[in-house]
Amino acid sequence: MIIYVDGDSCPVIPIIKDICNSRDINYRVISDYNHNLKVPEENLFIVDCEQDEADFYIANRIESGDFLITNDMGLASMVLGKKVNVLNFNGDSVNLNNIDVFLFQRHVASRERKNNIYKSKFKKRTREDDESFKNSLLNILDGR
């Protein structure tokens, strides 16, 4: 099993690193070269800055039984057919039963942006958000 991380704007990389290192799990953080991530060189995979380049890199390499951590629901929908576990940055499991809801939310947000309708600023990530993600990841890895 390999844990793939969509590294661009991923706030939970330190948590993933700690868990993977403590359990000797192979992980790969995929990012374009505009991001300066504090990830060991052997775990960092740099791609071009073209749109969706990291997504295609992951989608072409991920295999059944691997794991994906991303907030990109387009990428999640591409890999779910490969029987991959997907978790978003909030610790929510993304699967064939709920991907439609996530994709619809993405569609609605896109339409609102096109119509210059913007929600209030994103709330700041809290320690509880990180703890929720950590617990979800550990539960999945432990088979619960």
C-alpha positions in Angstrom: 0.0 0.0 0.0 1.2 3.5 -0.9 -0.5 6.6 0.5 -0.6 9.3 -2.3 -1.1 12.9 -1.1 -2.3 15.7 -3.4 0.3 18.0 -1.9 -0.7 21.4 -3.3 -2.4 23.3 -0.4 -2.5 20.2 1.8 -2.6 21.3 5.5 -2.3 17.8 6.9 1.1 16.7 5.5 2.9 16.8 8.9 0.2 14.4 10.3 0.5 12.1 7.4 4.4 12.1 7.7 4.2 11.2 11.4 1.7 8.4 11.0 3.5 6.9 7.9 6.9 7.1 9.5 5.7 5.5 12.8 4.1 2.7 10.9 6.7 2.3 8.2 4.1 3.1 5.4 5.3 4.3 2.0 3.8 7.7 1.1 4.2 10.0 -1.8 3.5 13.7 -1.8 2.8 15.0 -5.3 3.2 18.7 -5.9 4.2 21.2 -8.6 7.5 23.0 -8.3 5.9 26.2 -7.1 5.4 24.8 -3.6 8.1 24.5 -1.0 7.0 21.5 1.1 8.9 20.1 4.0 8.9 16.5 2.9 11.9 14.2 2.6 13.2 14.1 -0.9 12.4 10.4 -1.3 8.7 11.0 -0.6 8.3 14.2 -2.7 7.4 14.0 -6.4 7.5 17.2 -8.3 5.4 17.7 -11.5 5.0 20.6 -13.9 2.7 23.5 -13.1 0.3 22.7 -15.9 -3.4 22.4 -14.8 -4.2 19.0 -13.2 -0.7 17.7 -13.8 -0.5 16.4 -10.2 -3.9 14.8 -10.6 -2.9 12.9 -13.8 0.3 11.8 -12.2 -1.6 10.3 -9.3 -4.4 8.8 -11.4 -1.9 7.1 -13.7 0.1 5.5 -10.9 -2.3 4.7 -8.0 -3.4 1.1 -7.8 -6.0 -1.0 -6.1 -5.4 -1.1 -2.3 -3.5 2.3 -2.3 -4.7 5.3 -0.5 -5.4 8.9 -1.6 -5.6 12.0 0.5 -7.0 15.0 -1.4 -9.7 17.7 -1.4 -9.9 17.5 -5.2 -13.2 15.6 -5.9 -12.4 15.4 -9.6 -9.3 13.5 -8.8 -11.2 11.4 -6.2 -13.8 10.5 -8.8 -11.1 9.4 -11.3 -9.5 6.9 -8.9 -12.5 5.5 -7.0 -13.0 2.9 -9.7 -9.6 1.4 -8.9 -10.8 0.4 -5.4 -8.7 3.1 -3.7 -9.4 4.5 -0.2 -9.9 8.3 -0.4 -9.9 10.7 2.5 -10.3 14.5 2.3 -8.4 17.0 4.5 -11.3 17.0 7.0 -11.1 13.3 7.5 -14.2 12.5 5.5 -14.1 9.3 3.6 -14.9 9.7 -0.1 -16.5 6.6 -1.7 -18.8 5.6 -4.5 -21.8 6.1 -2.2 -21.1 9.8 -1.5 -18.9 11.1 -4.4 -22.0 12.5 -6.2 -22.7 14.7 -3.2 -19.1 16.1 -3.1 -19.1 16.6 -6.9 -22.5 18.4 -6.7 -21.1 20.7 -4.0 -18.1 21.5 -6.2 -20.5 22.2 -9.1 -22.6 24.6 -7.0 -19.5 26.4 -5.7 -18.2 26.8 -9.3 -21.5 28.2 -10.5 -21.6 30.7 -7.6 -18.0 31.9 -8.4 -19.0 32.4 -12.0 -21.8 34.6 -10.8 -19.6 36.5 -8.4 -21.2 35.0 -5.4 -18.6 34.3 -2.7 -19.2 32.8 0.7 -17.6 34.3 3.7 -13.9 33.6 4.2 -12.9 30.1 5.0 -12.7 29.5 8.7 -9.2 29.0 10.1 -8.2 25.4 10.5 -8.3 24.3 14.1 -6.5 21.7 16.2 -9.8 19.8 16.3 -9.9 19.6 12.5 -6.4 18.1 12.5 -7.4 15.7 15.3 -10.4 14.6 13.3 -8.3 13.9 10.2 -5.7 12.0 12.3 -8.4 9.8 13.9 -10.0 9.1 10.6 -6.7 8.1 8.9 -5.8 5.9 11.9 -9.2 4.2 11.9 -8.9 3.4 8.2 -5.4 2.1 8.5 -6.4 0.0 11.5 -9.3 -1.4 9.5 -12.1 0.0 11.6 
